């Protein structure tokens, strides 16, 4: 990944052992099986939820952490002398994983979808009026620059002000931060995906929630739904003001294994061909088994979040990112 930090002197895979559930003990060090072998260590482990905390110690996200399902340990490798769970604790963990492996499926309800699309259009009209009267971005005479990999600070401040006026600034900050860090960290984004599916905006095929409070407090279904309506309405409004109904997006991916179809509710893409090329490994001498590079022309109504208006997407990473509702699966 040429646009990201990496370690040219990293140890070979032969110095590590494949990640297994038995390695889920606090303090064990290892690294992700990503292209650059991001290093980290196991922090807290929650056997009752079959989850653990992975602390990142290298590259752009050093010092941050992900909260992950226990099964994610198989996407890692560890030092050979790592501690191991005893047989009793290991069997208890496997039992909890089995308990949480029940499928949860939410297909798109066409009637609910039609109703929500109509409501989002109404929110877009209100957001457009707000932007015309209050936008720092518009008042400054700015235009969207889709060739730049850095979004507009003024437009980001517009979104923050708009969401604050709606009382949704907390949801925006939390959702954007996790989307950038890792959508699979914790279950906040899973909750957002489930609600989006119940609204007919996408589909959800996954597992039942593991955390008991996923839909409590500001994360309740009603507030999440309001957030999704107002945020997507805002995006549609500012694109309308820029006379754009659709955009070109790219996606690149490389794997050291075989291709497999992954169920998802949001698809991460980029406005930048350069970034997509970096993710698919075309410009590196990596020994990837398979890769793809994809271009899509997407209506703005499918965009959930983009770097153009999202401050969190313009900090350490400049990937010109967009997350779209995955309502038209492309099988990759």
C-alpha beads as a LAMMPS data file, in Angstrom:
LAMMPS data file: protein, C-alpha beads

332 atoms
331 bonds

1 atom types
1 bond types

-500.0 500.0 xlo xhi
-500.0 500.0 ylo yhi
-500.0 500.0 zlo zhi

Masses

1 110.0

Atoms # bond

1 1 1 0.000 0.000 0.000
2 1 1 2.160 2.809 -1.258
3 1 1 0.079 5.657 0.173
4 1 1 0.269 4.288 3.720
5 1 1 3.027 3.870 6.277
6 1 1 4.785 0.507 6.290
7 1 1 7.857 -1.288 7.623
8 1 1 10.294 -2.405 4.952
9 1 1 12.297 -4.346 7.553
10 1 1 9.468 -6.305 9.110
11 1 1 10.055 -9.904 10.139
12 1 1 8.973 -12.692 7.775
13 1 1 5.803 -14.648 8.497
14 1 1 7.934 -17.654 9.442
15 1 1 8.805 -15.871 12.712
16 1 1 5.162 -16.030 13.826
17 1 1 2.440 -18.629 14.339
18 1 1 -1.138 -18.425 12.964
19 1 1 -3.700 -16.762 15.203
20 1 1 -5.945 -19.113 17.174
21 1 1 -8.514 -18.632 19.923
22 1 1 -6.061 -20.000 22.461
23 1 1 -3.926 -16.860 22.026
24 1 1 -6.650 -14.534 23.343
25 1 1 -4.832 -13.624 26.535
26 1 1 -3.980 -10.065 27.588
27 1 1 -0.450 -9.066 26.656
28 1 1 0.096 -11.408 23.737
29 1 1 1.777 -9.560 20.865
30 1 1 1.492 -10.160 17.169
31 1 1 0.315 -8.496 13.986
32 1 1 -2.543 -8.369 11.539
33 1 1 -2.493 -10.394 8.348
34 1 1 -2.940 -7.253 6.285
35 1 1 -0.610 -6.196 3.498
36 1 1 1.762 -4.360 5.812
37 1 1 1.465 -6.667 8.846
38 1 1 0.296 -3.992 11.296
39 1 1 1.683 -4.803 14.783
40 1 1 -0.309 -4.841 18.003
41 1 1 -1.214 -6.747 21.149
42 1 1 -4.203 -8.239 22.912
43 1 1 -5.624 -6.041 25.670
44 1 1 -8.790 -6.823 27.570
45 1 1 -10.710 -9.993 26.715
46 1 1 -14.465 -10.308 27.336
47 1 1 -15.326 -14.026 27.311
48 1 1 -18.995 -13.312 28.062
49 1 1 -19.314 -11.402 24.775
50 1 1 -16.708 -13.451 22.890
51 1 1 -14.809 -10.236 22.110
52 1 1 -11.365 -8.779 22.735
53 1 1 -9.510 -5.473 22.454
54 1 1 -6.675 -5.217 19.938
55 1 1 -4.222 -2.377 20.591
56 1 1 -2.433 -1.047 17.505
57 1 1 1.256 -0.223 18.012
58 1 1 2.379 0.751 14.521
59 1 1 1.665 3.093 11.617
60 1 1 -1.065 5.754 11.386
61 1 1 -3.356 4.370 14.111
62 1 1 -0.638 3.617 16.676
63 1 1 -2.048 4.087 20.172
64 1 1 -5.644 3.316 19.198
65 1 1 -7.546 0.075 19.578
66 1 1 -10.244 -2.080 18.018
67 1 1 -12.864 -4.105 19.911
68 1 1 -13.313 -7.278 17.879
69 1 1 -15.193 -10.588 17.805
70 1 1 -13.020 -13.388 19.143
71 1 1 -13.021 -15.059 15.706
72 1 1 -10.958 -12.159 14.319
73 1 1 -7.917 -13.672 15.995
74 1 1 -7.689 -15.931 12.935
75 1 1 -6.813 -12.829 10.882
76 1 1 -3.678 -12.347 12.979
77 1 1 -0.391 -14.033 13.777
78 1 1 1.424 -14.184 17.112
79 1 1 4.840 -14.590 18.657
80 1 1 5.633 -18.315 19.115
81 1 1 6.068 -17.954 22.893
82 1 1 2.653 -16.329 23.411
83 1 1 0.551 -17.361 26.398
84 1 1 -2.288 -19.791 25.743
85 1 1 -5.708 -20.252 27.332
86 1 1 -6.165 -23.415 29.322
87 1 1 -8.558 -26.010 27.934
88 1 1 -11.436 -25.032 30.265
89 1 1 -11.386 -21.329 29.341
90 1 1 -10.924 -22.175 25.677
91 1 1 -14.023 -24.380 25.628
92 1 1 -16.062 -21.686 27.409
93 1 1 -14.981 -19.141 24.784
94 1 1 -15.917 -21.492 21.947
95 1 1 -19.347 -21.971 23.538
96 1 1 -19.950 -18.219 23.676
97 1 1 -18.872 -17.843 20.052
98 1 1 -21.378 -20.521 19.112
99 1 1 -24.102 -18.687 21.056
100 1 1 -23.433 -15.484 19.088
101 1 1 -23.115 -17.174 15.710
102 1 1 -26.868 -17.222 15.138
103 1 1 -27.659 -15.468 11.848
104 1 1 -29.587 -12.219 11.677
105 1 1 -31.074 -11.374 8.280
106 1 1 -32.841 -8.176 7.275
107 1 1 -33.802 -8.002 3.623
108 1 1 -35.045 -4.826 1.970
109 1 1 -38.761 -4.146 2.379
110 1 1 -39.765 -2.329 -0.847
111 1 1 -42.621 -0.442 0.796
112 1 1 -40.496 0.749 3.711
113 1 1 -37.732 1.637 1.267
114 1 1 -40.057 3.783 -0.845
115 1 1 -41.323 5.570 2.259
116 1 1 -37.809 6.272 3.562
117 1 1 -36.486 7.470 0.202
118 1 1 -39.370 9.931 0.039
119 1 1 -38.627 11.146 3.567
120 1 1 -34.906 11.512 2.829
121 1 1 -35.787 13.658 -0.194
122 1 1 -37.800 15.872 2.141
123 1 1 -34.814 16.077 4.502
124 1 1 -32.612 16.954 1.522
125 1 1 -34.881 19.864 0.643
126 1 1 -34.640 21.164 4.210
127 1 1 -30.884 20.678 4.243
128 1 1 -30.605 22.556 0.967
129 1 1 -32.499 25.526 2.415
130 1 1 -30.236 25.419 5.468
131 1 1 -27.119 25.335 3.328
132 1 1 -28.270 28.233 1.179
133 1 1 -28.771 30.342 4.311
134 1 1 -26.031 29.107 6.646
135 1 1 -23.280 27.365 4.701
136 1 1 -19.731 28.580 5.231
137 1 1 -18.743 26.475 2.201
138 1 1 -21.233 28.205 -0.117
139 1 1 -20.649 31.676 1.342
140 1 1 -16.962 31.288 0.537
141 1 1 -17.730 30.553 -3.083
142 1 1 -16.166 27.109 -2.880
143 1 1 -16.814 24.213 -5.263
144 1 1 -16.349 20.503 -4.754
145 1 1 -12.924 19.361 -5.882
146 1 1 -13.167 15.635 -6.538
147 1 1 -9.590 15.582 -7.809
148 1 1 -8.232 16.460 -4.372
149 1 1 -7.789 13.791 -1.721
150 1 1 -8.534 16.302 1.029
151 1 1 -12.084 17.352 1.847
152 1 1 -13.281 20.858 2.618
153 1 1 -12.872 22.025 6.250
154 1 1 -15.660 24.545 5.634
155 1 1 -18.064 21.846 4.434
156 1 1 -17.116 19.670 7.416
157 1 1 -17.960 22.555 9.738
158 1 1 -21.263 22.948 7.902
159 1 1 -22.124 19.299 8.561
160 1 1 -21.124 19.588 12.221
161 1 1 -23.294 22.677 12.664
162 1 1 -26.232 21.064 10.870
163 1 1 -26.064 17.864 12.920
164 1 1 -25.696 19.883 16.133
165 1 1 -28.865 21.783 15.240
166 1 1 -30.605 18.406 14.917
167 1 1 -29.162 17.190 18.211
168 1 1 -27.233 14.458 16.401
169 1 1 -23.652 15.696 16.745
170 1 1 -22.779 12.879 19.162
171 1 1 -23.902 10.205 16.728
172 1 1 -21.998 11.885 13.906
173 1 1 -18.736 12.057 15.830
174 1 1 -18.941 8.454 17.041
175 1 1 -20.071 6.988 13.728
176 1 1 -17.478 8.813 11.623
177 1 1 -14.654 7.987 14.025
178 1 1 -15.418 4.256 13.976
179 1 1 -16.004 4.190 10.227
180 1 1 -12.511 5.590 9.698
181 1 1 -10.811 3.478 12.375
182 1 1 -12.509 0.142 11.598
183 1 1 -16.254 -0.393 10.963
184 1 1 -15.923 -3.826 12.619
185 1 1 -14.634 -2.321 15.881
186 1 1 -17.296 -2.767 18.531
187 1 1 -20.909 -3.067 17.391
188 1 1 -21.911 0.550 16.875
189 1 1 -21.717 0.265 13.082
190 1 1 -23.485 -3.103 13.198
191 1 1 -26.354 -1.341 14.948
192 1 1 -26.357 1.354 12.270
193 1 1 -26.373 -1.295 9.531
194 1 1 -29.289 -3.153 11.123
195 1 1 -31.370 0.022 11.345
196 1 1 -30.449 1.004 7.778
197 1 1 -31.658 -2.415 6.650
198 1 1 -34.894 -2.045 8.607
199 1 1 -35.389 1.269 6.787
200 1 1 -34.886 -0.445 3.427
201 1 1 -31.707 1.462 2.575
202 1 1 -29.542 -1.644 2.371
203 1 1 -29.686 -5.254 3.478
204 1 1 -28.149 -6.911 6.525
205 1 1 -26.847 -10.442 6.685
206 1 1 -24.779 -11.037 9.762
207 1 1 -24.928 -12.335 13.298
208 1 1 -27.019 -11.324 16.277
209 1 1 -25.577 -8.466 18.403
210 1 1 -23.189 -9.437 21.192
211 1 1 -23.399 -6.289 23.320
212 1 1 -26.546 -5.875 25.430
213 1 1 -26.785 -2.084 25.029
214 1 1 -26.410 -1.806 21.249
215 1 1 -29.852 -0.173 20.889
216 1 1 -30.016 1.795 24.151
217 1 1 -29.578 5.516 24.867
218 1 1 -28.520 7.581 21.876
219 1 1 -28.073 4.318 20.010
220 1 1 -31.776 3.482 20.066
221 1 1 -33.389 2.616 16.751
222 1 1 -35.419 5.822 16.531
223 1 1 -32.424 8.137 16.968
224 1 1 -30.262 6.071 14.618
225 1 1 -32.988 6.291 11.962
226 1 1 -33.211 10.077 12.364
227 1 1 -29.446 10.298 12.014
228 1 1 -29.459 8.256 8.806
229 1 1 -32.245 10.384 7.306
230 1 1 -30.646 13.727 8.148
231 1 1 -27.100 12.763 7.225
232 1 1 -27.979 11.297 3.843
233 1 1 -30.314 14.219 3.229
234 1 1 -27.438 16.627 3.882
235 1 1 -25.174 14.805 1.421
236 1 1 -27.823 14.814 -1.287
237 1 1 -28.451 18.513 -0.715
238 1 1 -24.862 19.677 -1.141
239 1 1 -24.397 17.518 -4.225
240 1 1 -27.579 19.023 -5.685
241 1 1 -26.191 22.495 -5.072
242 1 1 -23.100 21.416 -7.005
243 1 1 -25.280 20.106 -9.876
244 1 1 -24.217 16.495 -9.378
245 1 1 -26.550 13.523 -9.394
246 1 1 -23.898 10.802 -9.549
247 1 1 -20.184 10.300 -8.961
248 1 1 -17.442 7.924 -10.098
249 1 1 -16.051 5.763 -7.305
250 1 1 -13.277 3.163 -7.270
251 1 1 -12.474 0.161 -5.139
252 1 1 -9.317 -1.917 -5.013
253 1 1 -8.614 -5.053 -3.019
254 1 1 -5.820 -7.623 -2.867
255 1 1 -5.714 -10.926 -1.042
256 1 1 -3.071 -13.521 -0.348
257 1 1 -5.843 -16.149 -0.374
258 1 1 -8.792 -16.881 -2.620
259 1 1 -11.662 -14.540 -3.350
260 1 1 -14.725 -14.947 -1.162
261 1 1 -17.992 -13.084 -1.084
262 1 1 -18.403 -11.025 2.098
263 1 1 -21.786 -9.944 3.394
264 1 1 -21.827 -6.220 4.059
265 1 1 -24.228 -3.308 4.468
266 1 1 -21.765 -0.512 3.663
267 1 1 -19.100 -0.675 0.965
268 1 1 -15.899 1.338 1.332
269 1 1 -14.833 3.044 -1.906
270 1 1 -12.685 5.980 -2.962
271 1 1 -12.990 8.932 -5.304
272 1 1 -9.317 8.419 -6.189
273 1 1 -8.078 5.923 -8.767
274 1 1 -4.597 6.270 -7.236
275 1 1 -5.865 5.137 -3.836
276 1 1 -7.760 2.206 -5.321
277 1 1 -4.659 1.127 -7.247
278 1 1 -2.696 1.222 -4.005
279 1 1 -5.177 -1.081 -2.260
280 1 1 -5.146 -3.630 -5.070
281 1 1 -1.355 -3.857 -5.108
282 1 1 -0.789 -2.932 -8.754
283 1 1 2.116 -0.655 -7.878
284 1 1 3.892 -2.994 -5.471
285 1 1 5.768 -6.258 -5.825
286 1 1 3.566 -8.061 -3.322
287 1 1 2.827 -11.740 -3.833
288 1 1 -0.936 -11.362 -3.789
289 1 1 -2.851 -14.374 -5.030
290 1 1 -5.776 -12.315 -6.313
291 1 1 -6.731 -8.673 -6.672
292 1 1 -9.315 -6.490 -8.360
293 1 1 -9.695 -2.853 -9.379
294 1 1 -13.239 -1.627 -9.871
295 1 1 -14.873 1.577 -11.109
296 1 1 -18.528 2.338 -10.335
297 1 1 -20.778 5.227 -11.288
298 1 1 -22.975 5.699 -8.233
299 1 1 -26.020 7.937 -7.649
300 1 1 -25.441 10.311 -4.745
301 1 1 -28.509 8.823 -3.045
302 1 1 -26.408 5.740 -2.245
303 1 1 -23.693 7.693 -0.406
304 1 1 -23.795 7.413 3.371
305 1 1 -20.553 9.216 4.215
306 1 1 -17.654 10.737 2.304
307 1 1 -14.367 12.518 2.902
308 1 1 -15.798 15.671 1.328
309 1 1 -17.887 16.552 4.402
310 1 1 -16.395 14.273 7.093
311 1 1 -13.604 15.775 9.183
312 1 1 -12.540 12.383 10.570
313 1 1 -11.669 11.208 7.053
314 1 1 -9.123 13.996 6.646
315 1 1 -6.876 13.394 9.662
316 1 1 -4.181 10.735 9.330
317 1 1 -5.601 9.065 6.214
318 1 1 -6.147 10.860 2.918
319 1 1 -7.936 8.118 1.031
320 1 1 -10.688 10.274 -0.555
321 1 1 -13.037 7.752 1.006
322 1 1 -16.755 7.157 0.581
323 1 1 -19.048 4.620 2.231
324 1 1 -22.078 3.687 0.167
325 1 1 -25.201 1.707 0.996
326 1 1 -24.624 -1.750 -0.422
327 1 1 -28.122 -2.126 -1.850
328 1 1 -26.934 -3.455 -5.228
329 1 1 -24.445 -6.206 -4.337
330 1 1 -21.665 -6.617 -6.862
331 1 1 -20.498 -9.966 -5.498
332 1 1 -17.030 -8.940 -4.349

Bonds

1 1 1 2
2 1 2 3
3 1 3 4
4 1 4 5
5 1 5 6
6 1 6 7
7 1 7 8
8 1 8 9
9 1 9 10
10 1 10 11
11 1 11 12
12 1 12 13
13 1 13 14
14 1 14 15
15 1 15 16
16 1 16 17
17 1 17 18
18 1 18 19
19 1 19 20
20 1 20 21
21 1 21 22
22 1 22 23
23 1 23 24
24 1 24 25
25 1 25 26
26 1 26 27
27 1 27 28
28 1 28 29
29 1 29 30
30 1 30 31
31 1 31 32
32 1 32 33
33 1 33 34
34 1 34 35
35 1 35 36
36 1 36 37
37 1 37 38
38 1 38 39
39 1 39 40
40 1 40 41
41 1 41 42
42 1 42 43
43 1 43 44
44 1 44 45
45 1 45 46
46 1 46 47
47 1 47 48
48 1 48 49
49 1 49 50
50 1 50 51
51 1 51 52
52 1 52 53
53 1 53 54
54 1 54 55
55 1 55 56
56 1 56 57
57 1 57 58
58 1 58 59
59 1 59 60
60 1 60 61
61 1 61 62
62 1 62 63
63 1 63 64
64 1 64 65
65 1 65 66
66 1 66 67
67 1 67 68
68 1 68 69
69 1 69 70
70 1 70 71
71 1 71 72
72 1 72 73
73 1 73 74
74 1 74 75
75 1 75 76
76 1 76 77
77 1 77 78
78 1 78 79
79 1 79 80
80 1 80 81
81 1 81 82
82 1 82 83
83 1 83 84
84 1 84 85
85 1 85 86
86 1 86 87
87 1 87 88
88 1 88 89
89 1 89 90
90 1 90 91
91 1 91 92
92 1 92 93
93 1 93 94
94 1 94 95
95 1 95 96
96 1 96 97
97 1 97 98
98 1 98 99
99 1 99 100
100 1 100 101
101 1 101 102
102 1 102 103
103 1 103 104
104 1 104 105
105 1 105 106
106 1 106 107
107 1 107 108
108 1 108 109
109 1 109 110
110 1 110 111
111 1 111 112
112 1 112 113
113 1 113 114
114 1 114 115
115 1 115 116
116 1 116 117
117 1 117 118
118 1 118 119
119 1 119 120
120 1 120 121
121 1 121 122
122 1 122 123
123 1 123 124
124 1 124 125
125 1 125 126
126 1 126 127
127 1 127 128
128 1 128 129
129 1 129 130
130 1 130 131
131 1 131 132
132 1 132 133
133 1 133 134
134 1 134 135
135 1 135 136
136 1 136 137
137 1 137 138
138 1 138 139
139 1 139 140
140 1 140 141
141 1 141 142
142 1 142 143
143 1 143 144
144 1 144 145
145 1 145 146
146 1 146 147
147 1 147 148
148 1 148 149
149 1 149 150
150 1 150 151
151 1 151 152
152 1 152 153
153 1 153 154
154 1 154 155
155 1 155 156
156 1 156 157
157 1 157 158
158 1 158 159
159 1 159 160
160 1 160 161
161 1 161 162
162 1 162 163
163 1 163 164
164 1 164 165
165 1 165 166
166 1 166 167
167 1 167 168
168 1 168 169
169 1 169 170
170 1 170 171
171 1 171 172
172 1 172 173
173 1 173 174
174 1 174 175
175 1 175 176
176 1 176 177
177 1 177 178
178 1 178 179
179 1 179 180
180 1 180 181
181 1 181 182
182 1 182 183
183 1 183 184
184 1 184 185
185 1 185 186
186 1 186 187
187 1 187 188
188 1 188 189
189 1 189 190
190 1 190 191
191 1 191 192
192 1 192 193
193 1 193 194
194 1 194 195
195 1 195 196
196 1 196 197
197 1 197 198
198 1 198 199
199 1 199 200
200 1 200 201
201 1 201 202
202 1 202 203
203 1 203 204
204 1 204 205
205 1 205 206
206 1 206 207
207 1 207 208
208 1 208 209
209 1 209 210
210 1 210 211
211 1 211 212
212 1 212 213
213 1 213 214
214 1 214 215
215 1 215 216
216 1 216 217
217 1 217 218
218 1 218 219
219 1 219 220
220 1 220 221
221 1 221 222
222 1 222 223
223 1 223 224
224 1 224 225
225 1 225 226
226 1 226 227
227 1 227 228
228 1 228 229
229 1 229 230
230 1 230 231
231 1 231 232
232 1 232 233
233 1 233 234
234 1 234 235
235 1 235 236
236 1 236 237
237 1 237 238
238 1 238 239
239 1 239 240
240 1 240 241
241 1 241 242
242 1 242 243
243 1 243 244
244 1 244 245
245 1 245 246
246 1 246 247
247 1 247 248
248 1 248 249
249 1 249 250
250 1 250 251
251 1 251 252
252 1 252 253
253 1 253 254
254 1 254 255
255 1 255 256
256 1 256 257
257 1 257 258
258 1 258 259
259 1 259 260
260 1 260 261
261 1 261 262
262 1 262 263
263 1 263 264
264 1 264 265
265 1 265 266
266 1 266 267
267 1 267 268
268 1 268 269
269 1 269 270
270 1 270 271
271 1 271 272
272 1 272 273
273 1 273 274
274 1 274 275
275 1 275 276
276 1 276 277
277 1 277 278
278 1 278 279
279 1 279 280
280 1 280 281
281 1 281 282
282 1 282 283
283 1 283 284
284 1 284 285
285 1 285 286
286 1 286 287
287 1 287 288
288 1 288 289
289 1 289 290
290 1 290 291
291 1 291 292
292 1 292 293
293 1 293 294
294 1 294 295
295 1 295 296
296 1 296 297
297 1 297 298
298 1 298 299
299 1 299 300
300 1 300 301
301 1 301 302
302 1 302 303
303 1 303 304
304 1 304 305
305 1 305 306
306 1 306 307
307 1 307 308
308 1 308 309
309 1 309 310
310 1 310 311
311 1 311 312
312 1 312 313
313 1 313 314
314 1 314 315
315 1 315 316
316 1 316 317
317 1 317 318
318 1 318 319
319 1 319 320
320 1 320 321
321 1 321 322
322 1 322 323
323 1 323 324
324 1 324 325
325 1 325 326
326 1 326 327
327 1 327 328
328 1 328 329
329 1 329 330
330 1 330 331
331 1 331 332
